[in-house]
Structures are given as C-alpha cells and as structure tokens.
C-alpha cells in the first residue's frame, strides 16, 4: 500500500510524536505490514521537482495512493484563495493538492486535530480560515465536504489529538493495511474507536483524589484538577492514561490538566484553559454520562468523607502522608 | 541568467521554497520563501495571558518545549517571580532533552541522508554513508529512531508527553520529581549517553567536549578509521566535499544564553562577530523586525513590543510570510554554532577563525553540544532535592511589557508580551529560523541563508542541487516556527 503524507496548517508535531513510537523499528513495522512510504516530508529522500513529480502522478491517479495522511489544517484564506499555504515549488494552494489527491485515495486520514477539525490553527477569529478535511469544528463539511467518501467508501478517518499518540497513528495505518479497521470501527466523529471510545479519566493516576473531590489548587499540586484547574479528562475521548505517552507519561501525570485536545473546538473552550468555569461553585463541565444532581450529591458526600491523607496530599507537590500500612489477609 | 525555484524541501520541519538566480553556473542571488502562514500572533491577541502556554507550543511540533519555555519566561518576567532551584533544574532538563533530541533528529534523519544519494556514488566514503544514512532504508533509521524514542521518555516522566506539554510554568515545573524519578532519569540519560558514545562518537563525551582546537580535532580524526563512528564518518565526508567552504553567512552570531540554574547559565548570552576577541552583551532593545519583503502591512522596522502582524498577500515585491529580524540593523545568525561561539568554546572558535560559519562548523557545533550538555543534565539530576518545591506561585499583572529569551535547538527564540487590562494586547515571536531564513530588509540586505547560498556552483543538469540542500539543512531550519 502506498502512503503519501502531507503537512499544511499545523506544527508537524503529530509526525514528531509518531517518531516517538515505542516500536523498536517503526519503519520496519510499516514495511512489514506492506506499507510503502511513497513520500513523507520528514523522512523521504526526494526534494523539489523530484517530490512534485511523485505528488503530481498521485494527484493524476497515475500512481495509486492507498493511505493519504494529511497533517495540519486546511487554510482556505485569504478570501478563499488558499494563499496562506502554497505548496513550495508548485505555486498551488495546498488545499488544491489535498482535494486532488483525496479524489483518488483509497483511504484518507486526518492526522491530528488540525486536519480533523481545524484545531489550534482555527483559534480566535480564525485568521487563515482554517478547517479540517471533513469538519469545521464539530460541523461536517470542511475542505472535502460532508458527503466525501474515499475510494474505500469510508469518510475521512479522524485520528484526532494535539498531538496524536504514536500508536493511534500506527495502529490505524496497520488496521487499514491488515483490513481490520472498517467504518463501524469509527465513532460518530470519524475517530477510530479503539482509542476514542475511552475517556482520559480512565486510569488517571489522580483517581483517588477525584473520588474524594480532593482538588489541586495551583500548578504542581497532586490533587484532582477537575474542580479548579480546568481538567476535562472526565469528558475527553482518548485513552491517554491507559496508553502512556513517551514511556510513562500523560498530561495529568505530567502535572497539568487535560485540555480535551481530541475534541472538535477544544482550542476555544470559552474560559482560560487551566481554570475550571463554574456556576454557583459547581463546574459547568461535568463528567460524561453523569446526571448533575447525582454529581453534586456525590461530590458533597465524598468531600465530607475525604481522608486526611488525601486532603493534605492534594495540595502538596509530593505525598506528605503515606497510606497507612494494614495487615494483609481478611480485614 | 536562469531561475530555479526549489521546493518542497523535505527533511526540514515545515515547508520551504528557495528561488535561485543563476549566472555563469553560480548562484548570483537567492530568495527564501516561508510559504505557510498560520497567524499565532493574531490568535493570541485578546486572550488570557496564561493561555499562551497552551497555544505557543503548538507553533511547532519539534521546538514545542522551547516555545513553552519562552512563553513561561515572558510570563515570569511580567510576574516578577523566580523558580525555586528544583524548578530551574526540572525546566532545564526538559528544554535540554528537546534540544538534544532535535540535534539527534537533524543529524540522523534530516541532514546525513543527502550524502547517501546516488550523485555521490564512487566517493571513498559513499558505501559506508549509504549503508548507514540512506533515507528510510539506512541502518541509522532503524537504529536511531528507537534511541531517540527512548531518550524522549524523559519527557514522559518530566513533562507528561512530548510534544505539547503544559508542565513548564512561569514559576518552574508543575511536575515535581521524586527520589524514584531521579533514578529513572539517571537510567534514561545513561542509556542515551551510552548510545552516543558507541554510535555517534565512538568515544567518551568528555573526550569530545575537551577537543580544544582544530589541531586537536585533526588528531582525533587521524587516529580513527573513517567508518569507526558516525561523527568520524561525517568528518571524512566534510573533508572530501570541503563543507567548510560552503554556506557562509554574515559571521555575526547571537545567542540568548541557555540553561539557567542558580542564576548562572551554562551557555552565556551575547553576540560575537568573527574577528573579535570576546563576545559582547546582547541588548534585546536593539532587536527590530522589518516587514519590507514580507506579505505583511509595511512599517518601519519595529521593536517586537511595538511589532505588528497584519497579513497582506497582495503586497508587491514581497516574497515570503517571514519578517526580517535584525540586530542593530545587522544580519545575524543563530543556532548551535552561534551558541558555542558566543560561549567561547575553543574548538568552535578555532574552526570559525579559519573558515567562519559554514556547513561543517554548524554540524560539528551541534554534535559538540551532546558532549557539553549531557554531563550538565547529569549534574542537574543529582542536585534535585525531592520534597523541596518545584514551582513558585504568582499572579499575572493587569499591565506589563515583558520578554522571554531562550535558546531552542536551532538558536535564539524570543517572545515579547504586552499585557493590557489583564489580556494579551500584543504577542510577538522571533524564532531561530526567522533570523536565519529572513528575507531582504528595507535596505536590500539579504538574510543569512540568502547570503549563504550566493556564489555556490550549480551543475547544468542539477534539478535540486545537493550543495544547496546541504547549506539549507545545515541551519536545521524549522519553517513552522519561522512564520508561526
């Protein structure tokens, strides 16, 4: 399967993240799955006209593209001209290149939240008129339109995240190469369900603090970051705390809030990212699937039941009280 | 006279186009175009100043932490606070990890692959270079990627993930380090040190750091077989292709200074012009940006605190989205070479006195930094005091003008912040490649890469001249940072 990867209105961070793959031989892994990297901006040998010749042949359908991976938002501005990104050496807007390639591609993948929804590049008043391949924020459409289907019959596969976890990308590519990822394996927003049917909250190392609503109050505190620090881990679709980043990491274990970077529109939350918006002292954004009245009742109860250890450790940057040692056996 | 338009350049971060005017088989003049504009400075205006910490790392997926560090420094400057000793060490470790990982990516993935191209078949080093560095297929790709990923596990521990962390805060780090973490950090760093000593240098880092003259480097080289290590192989190639004669720019070098611990820096801040005995202080007030050749509303050169970013795609005679930063109106180069020259490392000074800033010296300086920075990282880890604070708390003032100056892998990175009524009134960013790949200013003076390309001989049938690619990549450009 031929893979073509292009970057536009983004930071290249999804590629950089992918290269952090825990695979001992990432390129060998792709090769062994039958994936041939026809062109990737960070990896390939060809530059300039050599590269443009390959891309033109793909755009004309002369070379088949099985996996079209687009990283970065589609920049339609200024005034619909696409001139905020003309692909170097070609004089043509990247939006045109992507549309031409997507007409022939067997599978089209948006790598990262910029390519999926517009993402960070669409922040504020969206100065470049950025959008995703098949979405503009959470509204279907984007560059290719709501009705776009690649040659395989699938919509754009939105491997959303800012950045994407290396496995989200490699396992999606491998799933397609091994014919084990199909339309039904995507969620309602086109994200692969193997990571998007989870919540960042699952497996969060701060879960005991969450249980007791023992909350962090300032950067470096160990407590749960939902109540004050803007954490959206209980709503964000991703498996970041069960599929560690860079060996052992995740945002919440790294000391900071989940900003819900896999979700459309995460770039404009309507409040400072690291400050929880509240109504009458209660966070507006409650955990997914949780009725508000129950949340309020449980929070009040659990706060009153918080052990001293959990209460004190929540507002320290290292555990100041260790768990009591109890004898094993029947208790 | 003929014209050659080159692009896209891969194995640089982001998109790049270079237009060459060629006369008599040589480049008469070059124009560098950064073809992607995203508008971060416009996006940041009006936001809560703390939100800069979410947006700026996403300027760049390869200099992500550097951008965070610059924003944290600018906010810190506005808040008037200082991180605790642990916080300085944690932040320096995170920044050093990114910077060294970027040097590593540059050497193994971006730069060396060009010497494995068929055009060099028949050179005495070609077989070794091809086996090791061929793009995608060479042994280095399979060997270096896992080493890079393992090294970046330091980020999993200290920053949650890489790229795009929020652990760097104005007051230090939001991720405290325990005694157990210190041991893991030491182990991860040790693994990387061993890899570098085995593959990259074939020697102890301390031996490399102690090379103190061109003669010492010659002696080191002469005592080892060409394919005994990747660095040795590079020196072989550099000699044969005379890379020291390729890619010279203005020979004015600047560095913001790097890695502050206990109010001292590992690499000093300053400016150094070839020919001077000592580096001089770098006065941030003497930095301006000139929009003359950029698709930006025209203005006289402005200090970044007064800087403006107003795209104008129809501006006549403009040819890039990149503004032109200047130091006292002069063209300056930044990067690992500049950092080491300003800091006065004797090997780099000696090499520069003989041949200035060029492709070979830029690469040697980058590799030298592994040998100088890793021992410092080991020291910072030892000095961390678990249980002591990692983050000073503070409040953001309603009115402030501040700046954050750091060193990314690629060189001097500055953020200039103006806060009015508690919101960001202006946010201006000058990234390393903004300096290095800047266009002509109002006086018509070309930027560093444009100068470095002038005069290069171009073969008649070369579609994408390799010498041009070596020069371009020798700066380790980051195009997504350049314009942002």
Interface residues (C-beta under 8 A of the other chain):
Chain A: X7 X8 X9 X10 X11 X12 X13 X14 X15 X16 X17 X19 X20 X21 X22 X23 X24 X25 X26 X27 X28 X37 X39 X40 X41 X42 X43 X44 X45 X46 X47 X48 X49 X50 X51 X52 X75 X78 X81 X83 X84 X85 X86 X87 X88 X89 X90 X120 X121 X123 X124 X125 X127 X128 X130 X162 X163 X218 X219 X220 X244 X245 X246 X247 X248 X249 X250 X251 X252 X253 X254 X255 X256 X257 X259 X261 X272 X273 X274 X275 X317 X318
Chain B: X5 X6 X7 X8 X9 X10 X11 X13 X14 X15 X16 X17 X33 X35 X36 X37 X38 X39 X42 X43 X44 X45 X46 X47 X48 X50 X51 X53 X54 X55 X58 X59 X60 X61 X62 X64 X105 X109 X110 X113 X116 X117 X134 X135 X136 X141 X142 X145 X146 X148 X149 X150 X152 X153 X154 X155 X156 X157 X158 X159 X160 X161 X162 X163 X164 X165 X166 X167 X169 X171 X172 X173 X174 X175 X176 X178 X188 X311 X313 X386 X387 X389 X390 X391 X393 X463 X464 X469 X480
